[in-house]
Amino acid sequence: MPHNMLKNIKWLGHAGFAINAHDKIIVIDPFQIKEVVPADIILITHSHYDHCSIDDIDKTIKPGTVIVTEAESAKKLSGDVRVVKPGDKINVSGIDIEAVEAYNTNKAFHPKINGWLGFIITIDGIRIYHAGDTDLIPEMDKFEADIALLPVSGTYVMTAEEAVEAAKRLKPEIAIPMHFDSIVGSKEDAVKFKKDLEGICEVKLMS
């Protein structure tokens, strides 16, 4: 059940998350993290400094850590780095990870041509979708997600209203807002997201 998985998901702030999967720790896009989270797997969505943060990756990496990312970020990283592009599927330590599209449709910060990423991670049959930095994109119609981690701040990514529409298309059991209360966006964006999805989808606000 997706609800049982919630206790294993920790928001690290901005677009950063730590997910505990059978004692394997997956860290996604750590940025200005307050605590050290030793990761078995690090997923980096794209090369912007608030997602591919070398200082924060250095805090989470340990011997044997596998980093999964796209080509541009890979140039900045060292160690066991696996390069993927949207549509690729990879299994790391028994965990299935799918790289999916993430891009802007009405702004120029994240062009589709860059091949930057969202991720769908499958743990015990539960599909956790981390959208990366993205707008509402047509590919979301075909993504399958039980838990969706969606940006809500606007400016560089979806607005709260667009994220609500994304949740309606994705139809997850649980949605978790991210990408707010840091560089752009406010808690109000996350609260609006939750309010607008009442009766449609459970929204978990993490702190």
C-alpha positions as CSV (number, residue, x, y, z in Angstrom):
1,M,0.0,0.0,0.0
2,P,1.3,3.5,-0.8
3,H,0.4,4.7,2.6
4,N,2.8,2.3,4.2
5,M,5.6,3.6,2.0
6,L,5.1,7.2,3.3
7,K,7.0,6.6,6.5
8,N,10.0,5.7,4.2
9,I,10.0,9.0,2.3
10,K,11.6,12.0,3.8
11,W,11.6,15.5,2.2
12,L,15.1,17.1,2.4
13,G,13.8,20.5,1.2
14,H,13.5,22.0,-2.3
15,A,13.4,19.0,-4.7
16,G,15.4,16.7,-2.4
17,F,14.1,13.4,-1.0
18,A,15.5,10.4,0.8
19,I,13.7,7.1,0.3
20,N,14.4,4.0,2.4
21,A,13.9,0.9,0.2
22,H,14.8,-2.4,2.1
23,D,17.7,-0.7,3.9
24,K,18.9,0.8,0.6
25,I,18.8,4.6,0.9
26,I,17.9,6.5,-2.3
27,V,18.6,10.2,-2.3
28,I,17.2,12.4,-5.0
29,D,18.6,16.0,-5.8
30,P,20.0,16.8,-2.4
31,F,20.4,20.6,-1.9
32,Q,21.4,22.5,1.2
33,I,20.6,19.5,3.3
34,K,20.6,19.9,7.0
35,E,21.7,16.4,7.9
36,V,24.0,13.8,6.3
37,V,22.2,11.0,4.7
38,P,24.5,8.2,3.5
39,A,23.1,7.1,0.2
40,D,23.3,3.7,-1.6
41,I,21.8,5.3,-4.7
42,I,21.8,9.0,-5.7
43,L,19.5,10.2,-8.5
44,I,20.2,13.6,-10.1
45,T,17.5,15.0,-12.4
46,H,19.6,17.7,-14.1
47,S,22.7,19.8,-13.9
48,H,21.3,23.1,-12.3
49,Y,23.1,23.9,-9.1
50,D,20.1,23.4,-6.9
51,H,19.7,19.8,-8.2
52,C,23.2,18.7,-9.0
53,S,24.8,20.2,-5.9
54,I,28.3,18.8,-5.6
55,D,28.6,19.9,-1.9
56,D,25.5,18.0,-1.0
57,I,26.3,15.0,-3.1
58,D,29.7,14.8,-1.3
59,K,27.8,14.7,2.0
60,T,25.6,11.8,0.9
61,I,28.1,9.7,-1.1
62,K,29.9,6.7,0.4
63,P,32.0,3.8,-0.9
64,G,29.8,1.9,-3.3
65,T,27.2,4.6,-4.0
66,V,25.8,4.5,-7.5
67,I,24.8,7.8,-9.1
68,V,22.2,7.7,-11.8
69,T,21.9,10.9,-13.9
70,E,21.9,12.5,-17.3
71,A,25.0,13.2,-19.4
72,E,25.5,16.9,-18.5
73,S,25.4,16.2,-14.7
74,A,27.6,13.2,-15.2
75,K,30.5,15.4,-16.4
76,K,30.5,17.1,-13.0
77,L,30.5,13.9,-11.0
78,S,32.9,11.1,-10.2
79,G,32.6,7.5,-8.9
80,D,30.1,4.9,-10.1
81,V,28.0,7.2,-12.4
82,R,25.4,5.6,-14.7
83,V,24.2,7.9,-17.5
84,V,20.5,7.5,-18.6
85,K,18.1,9.4,-20.9
86,P,14.3,9.6,-20.8
87,G,12.9,6.2,-21.6
88,D,15.8,4.2,-20.1
89,K,15.2,1.7,-17.4
90,I,18.0,0.6,-15.0
91,N,18.1,-1.8,-12.0
92,V,20.4,-0.8,-9.2
93,S,20.8,-3.1,-6.2
94,G,17.5,-4.8,-7.1
95,I,15.6,-1.5,-7.4
96,D,13.9,-0.7,-10.7
97,I,14.4,2.9,-11.8
98,E,12.9,4.4,-14.9
99,A,14.1,7.7,-16.4
100,V,11.3,9.9,-17.8
101,E,10.9,13.2,-19.5
102,A,11.1,16.5,-17.6
103,Y,11.0,19.8,-19.4
104,N,9.4,23.3,-19.8
105,T,6.7,23.9,-22.3
106,N,6.2,27.7,-21.9
107,K,9.6,28.8,-20.6
108,A,13.2,28.2,-21.5
109,F,14.9,27.0,-18.3
110,H,14.6,23.3,-19.0
111,P,14.5,22.6,-22.8
112,K,13.2,19.2,-23.9
113,I,16.3,18.8,-26.1
114,N,18.5,18.6,-23.0
115,G,17.2,15.2,-22.1
116,W,16.8,16.1,-18.4
117,L,15.0,13.7,-16.1
118,G,12.2,12.8,-13.8
119,F,12.4,9.3,-12.2
120,I,9.9,6.5,-11.5
121,I,11.2,4.2,-8.8
122,T,9.5,0.9,-8.1
123,I,9.7,-0.5,-4.5
124,D,7.5,-3.5,-3.5
125,G,5.3,-2.8,-6.6
126,I,4.7,0.8,-5.5
127,R,5.7,3.4,-8.1
128,I,7.1,6.6,-6.8
129,Y,7.4,9.4,-9.4
130,H,9.8,12.3,-8.8
131,A,8.9,14.8,-11.5
132,G,12.2,16.7,-11.6
133,D,12.0,20.3,-12.9
134,T,9.1,20.2,-15.3
135,D,5.9,21.8,-16.5
136,L,2.7,20.0,-17.2
137,I,3.8,17.8,-20.1
138,P,1.8,15.4,-22.3
139,E,4.0,12.4,-21.3
140,M,2.3,12.6,-17.9
141,D,-0.8,11.0,-19.4
142,K,1.1,7.7,-19.8
143,F,3.2,7.7,-16.5
144,E,1.9,5.3,-13.9
145,A,2.5,6.5,-10.3
146,D,1.2,5.5,-6.9
147,I,3.0,8.4,-5.2
148,A,3.8,11.6,-7.1
149,L,6.4,14.1,-6.0
150,L,5.4,17.3,-7.9
151,P,6.9,20.8,-8.1
152,V,4.4,23.6,-7.3
153,S,6.4,26.9,-7.2
154,G,6.0,28.2,-10.7
155,T,8.7,30.4,-12.2
156,Y,11.0,27.5,-13.3
157,V,8.5,24.7,-13.0
158,M,4.7,24.1,-12.8
159,T,2.5,26.4,-10.8
160,A,0.4,24.9,-8.0
161,E,-2.6,25.0,-10.5
162,E,-0.6,23.2,-13.1
163,A,0.6,20.6,-10.6
164,V,-3.1,20.0,-9.6
165,E,-3.8,19.2,-13.3
166,A,-0.7,17.0,-13.3
167,A,-2.0,15.0,-10.3
168,K,-5.4,14.6,-12.1
169,R,-3.7,13.1,-15.1
170,L,-1.3,10.9,-13.1
171,K,-4.0,9.7,-10.7
172,P,-1.6,8.8,-7.9
173,E,-3.1,7.7,-4.5
174,I,-0.8,10.2,-2.8
175,A,0.8,13.5,-4.1
176,I,3.6,15.3,-2.3
177,P,4.4,18.9,-3.2
178,M,8.0,19.9,-3.6
179,H,10.2,22.7,-5.0
180,F,8.9,25.5,-2.7
181,D,9.9,27.5,0.3
182,S,13.6,27.5,-0.8
183,I,14.6,29.4,-4.0
184,V,11.1,30.1,-5.3
185,G,7.6,29.3,-4.1
186,S,6.1,29.4,-0.7
187,K,4.2,27.2,1.7
188,E,1.1,28.8,0.4
189,D,1.7,27.1,-3.0
190,A,1.8,23.7,-1.3
191,V,-1.3,24.5,0.8
192,K,-3.2,25.6,-2.3
193,F,-2.1,22.4,-4.1
194,K,-3.5,20.3,-1.2
195,K,-6.7,22.3,-1.0
196,D,-7.4,22.1,-4.7
197,L,-7.0,18.3,-4.7
198,E,-9.4,17.7,-1.8
199,G,-11.7,14.8,-2.8
200,I,-9.5,13.9,-5.8
201,C,-6.2,12.8,-4.4
202,E,-4.6,12.6,-0.9
203,V,-1.9,15.2,-0.5
204,K,0.8,14.9,2.1
205,L,2.6,18.1,3.1
206,M,6.1,17.2,4.4
207,S,8.2,19.4,6.6
